[in-house]
Amino acid sequence: MSVKSFLVVASLALSVLIGLVLGRGGESQTQTAVAGPHTIKIGLSMDTLKEARWAKDRDAFVNRAKELGAEVTVLSANGDDTRQVADVESLITAKVDVIVIVPHDGKAMAKGVEVAHKAGIPVIAYDRLIVDSDLDVYVTFDNEHVGELQAQFILNALKDGPKPIKMLRIYGSKTDNNAFLFKAGQDKALKDAIANGTVEVVHEDWADDWKPENAKRIANAALTKFPKGIQAVLASNDGTAGGAIQALREEGGASGIIVTGQDAELVAVQRIVGGEQSMTIYKPVQELAKQAADTAVALAKGKTLIATQTTDNGKIKVPTILHDVVTVTKDNIDSTLIKDGFLTHDEVYGAGAAPAASK
């Protein structure tokens, strides 16, 4: 079965609409994936469900798809690239209409795109880019902006303190293209500060598979070299922040040290309330997941979609739908995470606790 659709890329600078045909095969546009009582089937191939954030994405995606009358088969590869390609092949066998992939390794999953397209099935990359492939659509957050916000937070928080700011940088997994985007945003925000001596990066490394224990080892190495000198930990997500904080606890505590994060995981938000972590980046995953489900159903129905940007994945410019992010600190937990229903008041503060001040 071949699925075709039009995706319109809107160039904001030129106010031009360009029609791009998605899908494989030679049928005309009038031949769509849906005929009569056909129930749309979506395959959702996930890297992992071990992190709380990804369970939220899955649930929001599945719930939205059900609202639209679609069925979703969810498979998790637990960080195994071979298994994830096999998962995609299994979804093809199940005759899904569209496959949505959260890749463990954005390069390895080019194979998944290839085999799906051979079966005439379009592929959406969810939050993480699949590189070196003729991917159909990329639905994600503005991940470079995430890195900018993290780095700028440290610069603002320590602008009146002693210089240079001694900084530990913990990057994410090299298998995740987003890790490079976060770093690029951080580099952009830090470029001048590093050049003029305002910031000194005392240690930096990549945390394999985003694992907190790997981040802890990186932090331990930095603290061995600079046992009392680190003022800030630029951690790319909440898991790596947690690993760094554990290392800091073993050396006397994280109090007074700026630690960044991302994903607004419950344990991280609780650390923010407790004063160990300084901030996190909130990605409204409910909205992203809903957008991805809407896009998947629209592709299956052969409808026209709108993408405002493209992303170069090394092979093509992939039509991209971007969502923005929000910086969360102790001061705005209530007005962001709790207001949106992402977390509850009792989860964050404990039953009976008074709300934090909202700004």
Secondary structure, 3 states (H helix, E strand, C coil): CCCCEEEEEEECCCCEEEEEEECCCCCCCCCCCCCCCCCCEEEEEECCCCCHHHHHHHHHHHHHHHHCCCEEEEEECCCCHHHHHHHHHHHHHCCCCEEEEECCCCCCCHHHHHHHHHCCCCEEEECCCCCCCCCCEEEEECHHHHHHHHHHHHHHHCCCCCCCEEEEEEECCCCCHHHHHHHHHHHHHHHHHHHCCCEEEEEEEECHHHCHHHHHHHHHHHHHHCCCCCCEEEECCHHHHHHHHHHHHHCCCCCCCEECCCCCCHHHHHHHHHCCCCCEEECCHHHHHHHHHHHHHHHHHCCCEEECEEEECCCCEEEEEEECCEEECCCCHHHHHHCCCCCCHHHHHCCCCCCCCCC
